[in-house]
Amino acid sequence: MPRDPTKQSDHSAGNYVDESSLEPDCARCVGLGCVAPSFTRSGDHAFSIPEGEACRNLTKDFQCGVYPNLVEQGFPGCKAFNCLGAGQKVMQNMFPGADWRADADVRNRMFAAFFIVKKLHELIWALLKLATLCPDTDLRSQINEKASALEQITFQGEHRLGMVDMAAQKRENRGFADMVEVARSEAP
């Protein structure tokens, strides 16, 4: 179940972001990871799929028709693909009940939101991993607060997502990584 964005995180315990929110749940999605990105025929994908075109293995109920045999069918890349929970977050929080197959405008907006939320989730995931490596309590709190702030953006809707300066967010993550490296080199 997704975390309720209206409830405050338990900052005293250091629980800024529920890591389970970064786990994909295909049953609560509409196949966004199987239709929004492009895939090129390779050792990871048995055939090419252009961006925005549904994989022919995607069933009418948005599940993978060959999932139990992905690797044997020539799709190890699909088995390894991880949207970090972006698919269900976009579907459940921004487009509940919507069907990308029925409305081109909804489709375009949903796919755009998916790509941005996926990138934000990647940044959040990296920050959470970085925080576990940080020996400095204050710096670790700053990193967790940044992860929480990014997570809150993912709950604020399409308009807010469109205002995210992803390059600036990546630079800030790199800055935290540099500070953690220094803190680790100075730790006893």
N, C-alpha and C positions, 0 to 999 in steps of 0.2 A: 504494500500500500504506500502511495507517495506521502512524503512528509507534508503536513499542513503548513503552508507558508505563512499563515497568520499567527502561528504559535512561535514563541521565541525559543531559540536554541538554548540548551543548558550550557552557557559559556563557562560557568564555574567548574564544570567537569571537563572542559575542553572539547565538548561535543558541538562543534560549530556546524558541521555538515554530516548528515547521515550517509555514510559510504554506500549503504545499500541502494541509495537513490541513483547511484552510478552503475547499477547492474541492469543489463537489458532484460526486458520482460516482453517477449514477442507476443504473448497472449493478450497484452494490454495495448498493443500497437496496431497499426494497419499496414504493416509491411514497408514502412518508410525506408528502412535500410536495404530493401530489395527492389526499390523503385527510384528513389531520389538520386543516389550516386550512380556514376557510370562504372562499368567493369569491362576490362579488356581481356579478350581471350588470351590465356596464358596457362602456365602450370597451376595457377590458382583458380581459374575459371574456365570451364569447358567451352563457353561461347561468350561473345561480347554482348554487352547490354548498354545502350546509350543512356546518358543521364535523363531521368524522368520517364523512362520506359520500364514497365514492370517486367521482372524476370518471368520467363514462361513457366517456371516451377512454382510461382506464387499462386496459391489457390484462391478461390472466390471468398473464402473466409480469412484471407490475409495470412495464411500459414504456408510454410515451405512444404511442397508436396514430396520432396526427396530428402528432407532433413535427416532422417535416420541413416541415409546412405550418401551424404554429401561428398565425403572424400572419395568413395568408390565411384561416384558419378562424375568426378572431375571438378569438384568445388571445394577444395581445402581452404580457399580464400574466404568463402562464405562461412565456413566453420570457425575461422579465426576472426572474422569481422566482429567488431564490438562497437556499438553505437553509444556505449556508456550510459544507457538509459534515456538518451535523447528522444528516441522514437515514442516511447510511452509518455514522456513528459509533454511533448508537443501535442500528442493526441489527447491525453487526458486533461491537460490544463488550458490549452489554447483552442483546440478544435474538437471538443467532446461531441461524439456522434457524427462528425463530418466524414465524408467519403471522398477521397481525392479523385476517384473515378467518375464522380457525378458532376463536378463543377471545376472548370479550368482555373478560375480565379482562386478558389479554395486550394486547389492542387498547388499552384505556384506559391501561394502564401505559406502553405504547410511545408513544402519542400524548403523554402528559404528559411523558415523558422528552424526546421530540422538541422540544416547545416550550421546555423549559428549556435544553437543549443549544443550540438555535438562538439563544436570547437570550445565553447565555454566549459562543458563537462570535461574535456581533455585538460584544460587549464586547471580546473578544480581538482581533478585527479592528481595532476602533477604537484599542486600545492600541498595536498594531503600527504603525498609520499614525501615531499620535501620536509614537511613539519615533523614527520617521524624521525628524520635524520638530524634535526636541529637540537643541539645541546643547550641553546640559550632559551630560557623560558619566555622572556619578553618577545623575542623574535618569533618564537614558535606561535605565541598568541597573535602576533601581527599577521603571520602567514594564515593561520586559521580564520582570522577575521576577514582577510582578503578572500579566502575560499567561500566564506559565508556570504560576503557581499556579491560575489559572482553568482552564487546559487540564487540569491534573491532576484537578480536580474532575470534569471530563467523563468521566474514565476510572474513577471510583470507584463507579459504580453508582447505581441508582434511589434508594436510601435517602439517599445523600449529596446527590443532586440536590434532593431534597425539602427539605433543610435550608438551601439557598441563600437568602440574603436579597438578592433581586435589586435592591431599592431601595438598599440599602447599597452593593452593587457598582457601581451606576450613579453614586452619589454619589462613590465613590472614583475612578471614571474621570473625572468632572467635575473633581475636585480635581487630578488629574494634568494635565488639560487647562489648568486655570488656572495651574499651576506652569510648564508649558511655555510658555504665553503670556508669563509674566513673564521666563523665561529667554531667550526670543527677543527680547523688548524690550530686555533688558540686554546681549545679545550684540553684539560689535563689527560 
